[in-house]
Amino acid sequence: MNPETPTYDFEVRVRHTGNNIHWLQVRGTVIFEYLKPVRIVGTTIDITDKKGAEILRDEILNITTHELKSPLSVVKGYLQLLHKFIAKIGDTRHQLIAERAITASGKVERLMDDMINNKLYHQTEMILKKETVNLEELTLEVIANASLTSGDFEISLATKTDIFKVTADRYRIAQVLTNLINNAIKYSPGESKIQIEISGDHTNIQVLVIDNGIGISETEHTKVFEKFYRVENASKIASGSGIGLFLCSEIIAHHGGEIRIETNPTGKGTVARFNLPL
């Protein structure tokens, strides 16, 4: 602790009388005078209930994902057999659908592996498998998948650059796009249009997902990226775990980019914006 970094924020587990375990959140600032610490101003809050709920939720998720791996393997196997059969009869349309289903099951499989290995919730360093990714092609692929399950929505893509290639983890960026588009659909009751924009220059590339839904209060624009945080008005519209945007922020941060939520300039809805360095 020194005058340049005088603040602290951490969680600590303590044992009370009777061997009861409590979790405390400790925050504060050290006041320095003439480069010497003289006093501390801060707070200590008991977060035992909140921490207990998080630990329980993690355990349930780990058990559930472990038990889902076997039936998922069966589903993936049958999809591969179906794909081979369709390819033999030359039905290109349904062959493409089967390919997308196999790809989607592979994404679920990788996500569950991450959760079982405890990477998603407690890891300090996310492992990325970077490659050259055409962001326009990837966005169109995610839009096609979303359209299959949300046919009532018109999801359009506008490009404002001719630079689309970025070095990134294709699977992870697809997760971000999928989460943002699904949120836009989920929280836009009574609406039918989602707009996506890609822009950029020689330093970074930017993606916007724009909806005309229920919107998010400005006071919650940063809170939505906290793990398990749920927007109050969103909870009344659809269920959710509060993991999606947290995961998006982790992925983008590990790519060296930024992500944020803004109010739609029209006054109705939300703009989810992220950028990636080139």
N, C-alpha and C positions, 0 to 999 in steps of 0.2 A: 504494500500500500504506500503510495507516494502522492504528492500534491497534484501530479498530472492525472492520476486515476484514483480519485478519492472515494468513489462510490463502490458499493458492494451489494450483491444480490445472490442469495443462494438458499437452498433447502437443506435442512439437517434433521436427522432422526435422533430423538432423545428418549431415554428411559426414565419414566416417572416412578414414584413410590408405588410399590405393588407390581413392579415389572411391566407396567403398561407402556407401550410404545406410542409416542406422539411425533408427528411431523410438524416442523416449524418452517415458515418462510421468513428469512431475515434480510431486511433491506436497510440501507442507511448510507450516510456520508460522513467521512472523517474530516473534521475541521482542523486545518493546519495554520499555525502562526510561526512565522520565521522558519518555515520548512519542518517544523516539529508538530506532531499530532497533539492536540490539546483536549479535544472532546469529540464525541460521536453523537450524531442526530439520526435516529432511525426508528424502525418498527419491527416488532416480532409478532407474527400472526400464526395461530394454530390452524394448520390446514390438514389435520389428520383425516377428517371425513372426505375431503376432496381427494387426497392422496390415496386413501383406501379404495375409493371408487375407481380411480385410474388403474390401480394395480389389479383390481378385480376384473375390470374391463379387458385389460391386457391378457390376463390368464384365460378368460372366456374366449377371446379371439384366437389365441394360440391353440387351444383345445379344438375349437370349431374348425379352424383351417386345417389342422392335422387330420381330422376325421373326414374332411371333404376331399382330400387328395385321392383317395381310392376311387370314389365314384366319378371324379373328374377324369381320371385316367381311362376309365371305361368309356365315358362319353367321347373323349378325344379319339380313342381307338375306333369306335363306331363311325365317327365323322370321317376318319381317314379311309375306312372301308367304303363308305358312301361316296367319297370323293373319287376313289379309284373306279367304282362302278359307273358314276356319271361321266367320267373322262372316257371310258370305253365306248359309251353310246353316243358321244359327241355333243352332249347338251352343254354348250359353253356358258349359258346364262346361269344354270343351276350349279355348274362347276365352280363359277366365281363365288357364288353364295357359300358353297361348301368350303372353299379356300378361306373366305373371311371368317367362317365359323371356327375353323381349325386355328387360324391366327389368334382369334379372340380367346379360345380355350388355352392357348399357349401363354397369353398375357396373364390370364387368371392364375395359371400354374406358377408363373414366375412371381407374381404378387404373393401367393400363398407361401412359397418358399421363403420369401423375404420375411414374412410375418412369423413363420415357424422358427426361423433362425434369429428372431428378435431384432432384425435390422431396422424395421420400420419405426419402432417406438423408442428404442434405446441406443441406437447406434450413434457414434460420434462422427463417423465419416461414411457417407453414402458411396458405394462403389458404382462407378459409371463405366459403361462399355461404349466409348465414343467412336463414332464413325462419321463419314460425310453424309449429311441428311439434307434432302431437298424438302424444305419446309412447306412449300406449296403442295407438293405431291402428298406429303404426310397429312396435311390439313384436309385435303380432298378425301383421303382415305378415311379419316375420322368422321368427316361429314357424312360420307356414304354409310358408314356403320350406324351413326346416330339416326339417319333418315330411315333405316330399316325398322327401327323400334319406335320412332316418333314421326310417322308419316304425315301427320297433320301440320307439321312445322316446315316452313320453307327456310332452309339454311343456305345463305348465299356467301360467296367469297369474293372480295374485291382486293386486287393487288395493286399497290402503288409503288412498286419497285421491280426491277428485273434481277435482283440479287436474292436468291432463295436458299443457297447452300450454306450450311452451318455445320461445324463440328460438334456433335452432341450425341447423347444416348437416345437413339430413335424410340425405344420402348418407353423411356421416362418422359420424353417430350410428348409422346402420344398420350400418356397418362394425364399430363397437364391439360392438353387440348380436350380430351374426353371429359375430364372433370368440369372444365369451364363451360363447355357446350351443354353438358347434361344439367348443370346448375341453371344455365340460362333457360333451358326448356322447362325444367322442373318448377322454377319460380316465376313463370310467365303465364299464369292461368288466363285463359280468354284471349291470348295473343297467338300469332301464327308465324312470326318472322324473327329469325336470328341472323344478325349480320356479322361477318368476320372480315377483318381487314389485315393485310400484311404490308408493312412498309419498312423502309430501312435505308442505310447508306453503307459505306465501306467500313464502318466501325461496329455497327450492330444492326440487328433485324428485330422488328417489333410486331407483335400480334395483338389485335384487339378483338374481344368477343362482346358484342353489343346486343342488349335485349331491351324490351319495353315492359319488363315485369314489375314486381312489387317494389323493387329497389332495396337499398340498404342505407340506413341512417349514417350520416358522415361520422358520427361518434363511434361507429362500429367498423369503419373502413380498414383499420389496422387490426382490430380484435379478431376479425374473421379468420386470420391466419394462425391464431392460437389453437393448439391441439384441443379437440373436443368442444370448441366454442360453437354455439348455435345462435344465429340471429333470432331475436324474439319473434318478429312477424313471420319469419320463414318457417318456424316450428308449427305454425297454424296451417301452413299450406301443404307441406310434405315432410316426411320423416327423413332423418339423416343421422350420421354418427359424429359429425364435426371433425372428420379426419381429412376430407377431400382437399380443402384449401390449405390446410396445414401441410399436407403432402406436396401440393403444388409449390408452396413457398420453399420447402426443403429442396425440391428438385431444381428449381430455378436458381436458388442461391448456390447450389453445388456446381452449377454451370457458369457461375460468375455473372448471372443476370439479375434482374429486378422484376418484381411482380407487385401490382397494386390494384385496388378497387376504387372506382370513381363513380359518381352519379352521372347518368346519361345526360348530356347537354340539353336534351329535349325536356328534361325535368321529370321524366318517367323512365324507370328502369336503371340498369347498371351497365357499366363498362369495366370489363376485366382486362387488364393490360399487362403484358410481360415482354421483356426484351432479352435477347441473347447476344453476347459479343461475337464478332466474326474473327 
